Amino acid sequence: MTETGSAPLRDDYEERYDSGGGDSARLGRWRALCAEGKADHVAELVRALPEAPALVLEVGCGDGGLLSAMAARGVGKRREGVDISARAVALASKRPEIASVRRFDGTTLPYGDEVFQLGVLSHVLEHVPDPEPLLAEVARVCRAVVVEVPLEDNRSASRASAQRGREELGHLHRFSRSDVRELAARAGLRVARELTDPLPAAVHTFWADDIAARTKALAKAALRRGLFAAAPAAAERSFTLHYACLLEP
């Protein structure tokens, strides 16, 4: 992704992290809630590494919520982040759990080879026009990489309303599990460990603003978790799960 190619994505995220507007506090709470689940996934996956990672880099760190949640779980001794958004960098830089936050051009990371034991790309690749070069660049500077994406190649996500929702979120790709594995292989990586998550009820109900909407969201969460527990493969074909994997060379 060239600097020119990254400009629309950068501008979009500058707007998303704008501190103005009445919904900014609620959006902050939403990002914090999502960061808790993502951090649980990272903490679980890194147990497969022979040694706990000391130096951790998150690419696309946003406001730093995930890095802070990782710190609470003891992941990393020094945590750094990069992001294309100046506003996101400013927010993340205020967090004491993060040692350094830098802005980058979306293409080239300002580090040497294998500086970090762990890199994290959490809900980034679905937003990138060409994710393979970015993943390869993260693999250059990190000895192992945790990737998380939504698996949106399913029946529910095929609906027109779901497509509009993805566009509003800036999702450029509808990944399947096999898509991620193939992407990793092209970047010179293999899947060492993986997990899927149908998401907790708190995520499903967050945007429910009345009793009827909350009741519907709770029923949806229970149905999805039940199907996922009984038949994970069928669940993956039916609705969106979050997929996280540990990648190694």
PyMOL commands that set and color helices and strands:
alter all, ss='L'
color gray80, all
select helices_A, chain A and resi 3-16+24-48+65-72+86-92+125-127+131-141+156-158+160-169+177-186+201-205+211-230+232-238
alter helices_A, ss='H'
color red, helices_A
select strands_A, chain A and resi 55-59+78-83+100-103+118-122+145-151+190-197+241-248
alter strands_A, ss='S'
color yellow, strands_A
deselect
rebuild
show_as cartoon
